[in-house]
């Protein structure tokens, strides 16, 4: 259950509808997911996060699938169920296969395990690793 209401398009003020319209146009879809609908309770936050997402997730030095895979990994590590599902769906739409997902989850699991060991032991960083 959400801590804030889900703002549907029909009930949204004009400034929220403008963001919803951008989301649907950019994503070539006829719906807006619940993440954005909950952020719509605070229109400035909705606008800011949407603008940031458009910029960060746009093609750049990293291709869109790689960005989605990174997003999934961080979402798994942060235990964000919604983001894990949302970005897994987005990654599948960009070509992620089941084999890629399984390998990604294995890497995330290994990284979390070795990070915890390294942090727990406070292992000093090797000089050769530092530029």
N, C-alpha and C positions, 0 to 999 in steps of 0.2 A: 504494500500500500504506500502510495506516495505521500510525502509530508506536505506537499502543496498540490493544488488542483491541476488537472490537465486542461489546458486552454485549447479548445477546439477552434478551428478556423472561423466558424460561424460566430463564435462569441468573442473573438479576438479584436482588440482595437486596431486601428489602421496601421500603427507603427509595427505591431506584431505581424499583421497580415503581410506587410511588405517583406519582412524577413522570411515568413513562410513561403511566399511567392518566389523569393530568390532561391530558397532551398529546393523547392520543387523544380524550378527551371534548371538550375545547375546540375541537379541529380537526375534530371529527366524522369521524374516520377510524379504521381498524382496524390502523394500523401507526405505528411511530416511525422517523424517518429516522436515517441513520448518524451525523449530527452529534451527536444526543443520545445515541446508543448508545456513542459514543467518550467523550463527556464523563462517561458513567456510570462510567468507571474511577475518577473522583474525585467521589463523591456530593455533597459540599458545593458543588463547582463546578457540577455539574449543576443542583442546586436553585437556586443563586444566579442562574445565567444564565437558567434557565427563568422564574424569578420576574421578573427584569428584562425579559425578552422579552415576557411577558404584559402588564406595565405599559406599556412603551414602545410596543408595537405595537397596543395597544387603541385603539379609536376615541377621538378627542379633537378638538382644534382642526384636526388633519389627518385626513382620512378614511383608511381602511385601504389603499386602492389607492395613494394618494399616498405613504404610508409605505413601501409595497413598492417603488415606483418609486425613491424616495430610496435605499433599501437596495440596489437593483440598481446604481444609479450609484456608490455608495461601493464596492460589491463589485467592479465593473469597475475602478475606479481603484486599488483595493488588489490587483488581480489574484487575487481569491479565486474560483477556478473553482467550488468547491462552493456557495458563497453565491450566486454569480451564477445558477447553475442552479436552486437551491432557491427563491430569491426571484422568479425569472422565472416558475417554475411557480405560486408563490403569487399573483403579480400577475395571471397569466392567469386564475386561479380567481376573482379579484376584478374581472375585466372588462377587463384590458389587452388591446389588439388588437395585431396585428403592426405596424400603422402607428405606434402609440404606442411600441412597443419600438424601432423604427428611429429615431424622432425622439429618444427618450431617449438612445440610443447616440450619435447625432450631437451632442447637447448635451454629453454627458459628454466626448466626444472634443474638442470645441471648448473646453470649460472646462479640460481638462487642458493643452491646447496654450497657451491664453492665460495660464493660471496660471503655466506654466513660463516664458513670455516675461516676464511681469510680475515674477516672482520673480528671474529671471536678470538683468534690468535694474535690479532694486531700485527700481521706479518709486514715487515718493512718492504717498501717498493724497491725493486732492483734498480740500480743506477742505469742500467742499459735500457730500461723501459721509458725513462724520462728524456724527452727531446732536448 
